[in-house]
Amino acid sequence: MTSSGADRPERNATCLPAPARLRVLLQTLSHGLLERETAVHLALLTALAGEHLLLIGPPGTAKSALARRLHDAFEGARWFERLLTRFSTPEELFGPLSLKALEHDRYERLVDGFLPTAGIAFLDEVFKANSAILNALLTLLNEREFDNGTARLHTPLVAVIGASNEVPSDEALHAFYDRFLVRVPVAPVGDAAFVALLGLDEQATLPQPRSLSAAERQAVAAAATKLPLGDAFIAACGSLRQWLVERQTPLSDRRWRQFVGLARTAAASEGRSEVDELDLWLAPYVASARPDDVAPLQAWFISDVAQAAAVAAPWLQRAVQAFEQQLGIEQQLDDGGGGGLDDSAGKLALARAIGIGIGDDPGAAPADDRGMARITSERLQASTRHRWGRCHIDARVAQVQEIEQQVADALQAVNAAQVLLQQRLAVRLWMPTPLQATLLQGHAQTQALLQQFAQRLAAARLGFAALPCDEALVDSPPAQVAWAAA
């Protein structure tokens, strides 16, 4: 559906970055990071929405490299990076104490160059920090403020990228874990990209992205707040909430609000007029309590929300098989004129009795019994084959045609759904390419299955139409072929 200009969010050409520019920026950030498209897209979108991202995976999976590249995407954002351990001190993150302030009985830190003045920060092994650091980080991440002595400073923090090898098991860390809205599992490169990994040139000069200015970030935030939530999005969120409750993993009210803000940011930056149900592709990375939960949630999105999962159509499989079996029965049915004579002697005796093979070719040499049995077997089969009335044949053909029409209607619906989905995905710059391909592949698999059924039904219809027919025979329509529709 095409939206009118009035339906679209207002776009300031000098402030709100164009989707095409964001797409180029994403491609630049992903350059050389094999199988990291999802993580890159989510990292930039999360930062653009003013939220924080957690990368979960083993060492050596490019988590820090991704965070450093994200820093380059934001103009004027200062960089801060630390590896945290249980021995880390607050001074390492927030700056040393000011000796001059202590002389005047003030407990203040020299924060310049440390986390309170950073725009993009990367905290590796973030859950290994002690409670003194984590308590200070809670306020900084949530309110973007830092208590320095008696003053509370506003920080320029855009986003924090945290990294961890695993999800924290200590309940005391759950509040801090909850501050990371988006959680992305990062795995080692798979077999498909292994050869490319070996050939990567670490000395190659990486393309420099055109950074997003503070004004552009503010323009995206302003457009996002004005974007309405579509009915389909609200309904899908209700389904997601029920899905999570059934599995005893509900989201807090705060995370629901943050999730909506993330979806609004995605829609606004893509130039769409509203948030819709396809924006729930983000849900697996927001609602998953641990990495193992991502796959089931994504499967739920593909099947229940996007309705793009391959359809097996078991009822149709049963119907096709039933007609094929019925055709086989009717093709093999005979009138008993020789159906029980499986031995060659019997067939020869019957052939001689009815004159088959005698005097066919007076000039031919006499055939031996084995040759005679082979020749007459085919003629006996034809002579004893059951003949069907025209009413029976036409009824069987019509029964198959009825199922063929249902297959044709289903195939037309799938084709239309695929075209519509392709149109909707064309403007989705944040949804990773592998997920888009999975959505389209589901329709393609359904199309292939329906086409296969259509071919088998056509063969069955032609088979029924070719049954031996006795036009003079007066018969009644046969009963419908039995198969379970459920």
Residue pairs with C-beta under 8 A, 6 or more apart in sequence:
3 272
3 273
7 273
8 271
8 272
8 273
9 223
9 226
9 227
9 268
9 271
9 272
9 273
10 223
10 226
11 223
11 271
12 219
14 215
15 215
15 216
15 218
15 219
16 216
16 219
16 220
16 223
16 268
16 269
17 212
17 216
17 219
17 220
17 269
18 271
19 269
19 270
19 271
19 427
19 429
21 210
22 44
22 269
22 429
23 429
24 209
24 210
25 44
25 73
25 209
25 210
25 212
26 40
26 41
26 44
26 429
28 207
28 208
28 209
29 40
29 43
29 44
29 66
29 69
29 70
29 72
29 73
29 209
30 36
30 37
30 40
31 206
31 207
32 200
32 204
32 206
33 39
33 40
33 62
33 65
33 66
33 69
34 189
34 193
34 196
34 197
34 200
35 187
35 189
35 190
35 192
35 193
36 62
36 66
36 186
37 432
37 433
37 434
38 184
38 432
38 434
38 435
39 55
39 66
39 184
39 186
40 66
40 69
41 430
41 431
41 432
42 53
42 182
42 184
42 282
42 285
43 53
43 66
43 67
43 70
43 161
43 184
44 70
44 73
45 262
45 265
45 266
45 269
45 430
46 52
46 53
46 159
46 181
46 182
46 262
47 53
47 70
47 73
47 74
47 120
47 158
47 159
48 212
48 217
48 220
48 265
48 269
49 221
49 224
49 261
49 262
49 265
50 158
50 159
50 221
50 261
51 159
51 181
51 182
51 258
51 261
51 262
52 141
52 159
52 160
52 161
52 162
52 179
52 180
52 181
52 182
53 159
53 160
53 161
53 162
53 180
53 181
53 182
53 183
53 184
54 126
54 161
54 162
54 163
54 164
54 177
54 180
54 182
54 183
54 184
55 63
55 66
55 67
55 161
55 162
55 163
55 164
55 184
55 186
56 163
56 164
56 165
56 166
56 167
56 183
56 184
56 185
56 186
56 291
57 63
57 163
57 165
57 185
57 186
57 187
57 188
58 165
58 187
58 188
59 165
60 188
61 186
61 187
61 188
62 186
63 124
63 161
63 163
63 186
64 81
64 122
64 124
64 163
66 161
67 81
67 120
67 122
67 161
67 163
68 79
68 81
68 122
69 206
69 209
70 120
70 159
70 161
71 77
71 79
71 119
71 120
71 122
72 208
72 209
72 211
73 209
73 211
73 212
74 119
74 120
74 158
74 211
74 212
74 217
75 211
75 212
75 213
75 214
76 119
76 211
76 213
76 214
77 118
77 119
77 120
77 156
77 158
78 113
78 117
78 118
78 119
78 120
78 156
79 118
79 119
79 120
79 121
79 122
80 113
80 114
80 115
80 117
80 118
80 120
80 121
80 122
81 121
81 122
81 123
81 124
82 88
82 92
82 93
82 115
82 122
82 123
82 124
83 124
83 125
84 123
84 124
84 125
84 126
84 128
84 129
84 133
85 125
85 128
85 129
86 128
86 129
86 130
88 128
88 129
88 130
88 133
89 133
90 132
90 133
90 136
91 97
91 109
93 114
93 115
93 133
93 136
93 137
94 109
94 111
94 114
94 115
94 116
94 136
94 146
95 109
95 110
95 111
95 112
95 113
95 114
95 116
96 109
96 110
97 107
97 108
97 109
97 110
98 106
98 108
98 109
98 110
101 107
101 108
101 149
106 149
106 150
107 149
108 148
108 149
108 151
109 116
109 148
109 149
111 117
111 146
111 148
111 153
115 121
115 140
115 146
115 155
115 157
116 140
116 146
116 148
116 153
116 155
117 155
117 156
118 155
118 156
118 157
119 156
119 157
119 158
120 158
120 159
120 160
120 161
121 157
121 159
121 160
121 161
122 160
122 161
122 162
122 163
123 129
123 160
123 161
123 162
123 163
124 163
125 163
125 164
125 165
126 162
126 163
126 164
126 176
127 164
127 168
127 170
127 173
127 176
127 177
129 137
131 172
134 173
134 176
136 146
136 147
137 176
137 179
138 175
138 176
138 179
139 145
139 146
139 147
140 146
140 155
140 157
141 157
141 160
141 179
142 179
144 154
144 155
144 157
145 152
145 153
145 154
145 155
146 152
146 153
146 155
147 153
158 217
160 180
162 180
167 177
167 289
167 290
167 291
168 174
168 176
168 177
178 252
178 254
178 255
181 255
181 258
181 259
181 262
181 286
182 262
182 282
182 285
182 286
183 285
183 286
183 288
183 291
184 285
185 291
185 294
189 197
220 265
220 268
220 269
221 265
223 268
223 269
224 261
224 264
224 265
224 267
224 268
224 269
225 264
226 268
227 264
227 267
227 268
227 272
227 273
227 274
227 275
228 273
228 274
228 275
229 260
229 264
229 274
229 275
230 274
230 275
230 276
230 277
232 276
232 277
233 263
233 274
233 275
233 276
233 277
233 279
233 280
235 277
236 277
236 280
236 305
237 256
237 260
237 280
239 304
239 305
240 280
240 283
240 287
240 300
241 250
241 251
243 297
243 300
244 250
244 251
244 287
249 287
249 289
249 293
251 259
251 286
251 287
255 286
255 287
258 286
259 282
259 283
259 286
259 287
260 275
262 282
262 286
263 275
263 279
263 280
263 282
264 275
266 275
266 279
266 282
266 430
267 274
267 275
267 276
267 279
269 429
269 430
270 427
270 428
270 429
270 430
271 427
272 427
277 305
277 306
278 305
278 306
278 424
278 425
278 428
278 431
280 301
280 305
281 298
281 301
281 306
281 431
281 435
283 297
283 301
284 293
284 294
284 295
284 297
284 298
284 301
285 294
287 293
287 297
288 294
288 297
298 435
299 309
302 308
302 309
302 438
302 439
302 442
303 309
306 421
306 439
307 417
308 417
308 421
308 438
308 439
308 440
308 442
308 443
309 442
310 441
310 442
310 443
310 445
310 446
310 449
311 414
311 446
311 449
312 449
313 410
313 446
313 449
313 450
313 453
315 483
315 484
315 485
315 486
316 403
316 406
316 407
316 410
316 450
316 453
317 453
318 483
318 484
319 403
319 481
319 483
319 485
320 403
320 453
320 456
320 457
320 460
321 483
322 481
322 482
322 483
323 399
323 400
323 403
323 457
323 460
323 481
323 483
324 456
324 460
326 396
326 481
327 396
327 460
327 463
327 464
330 386
330 388
330 396
330 464
330 467
331 463
331 467
333 385
333 386
334 381
334 384
334 385
334 386
335 384
335 385
335 386
336 384
337 350
337 380
337 383
337 384
338 347
338 350
338 380
338 381
338 383
338 384
339 384
341 347
341 350
341 380
344 369
344 370
344 373
347 373
347 376
347 377
347 380
348 369
348 372
348 373
348 376
350 376
350 380
351 357
351 358
351 372
351 376
351 379
351 380
352 358
354 383
356 376
356 379
356 380
356 383
357 367
357 372
357 375
357 376
357 379
367 375
385 468
386 468
387 468
387 469
387 470
387 473
388 467
388 468
388 469
388 470
388 473
388 475
389 469
389 470
389 473
389 474
389 475
390 469
390 471
390 473
391 474
391 475
391 476
391 477
392 475
392 476
392 477
392 478
393 464
393 465
393 467
393 469
395 477
395 478
396 464
396 467
396 478
397 461
397 464
397 465
399 480
399 481
400 457
400 460
400 461
400 464
401 461
403 457
404 454
404 457
404 458
404 461
407 450
407 453
407 454
407 457
408 454
410 450
411 447
411 450
411 451
411 454
414 443
414 446
414 447
414 450
415 447
417 443
418 440
418 443
418 444
418 447
421 439
421 440
421 443
422 440
425 431
425 436
425 439
425 440
428 436
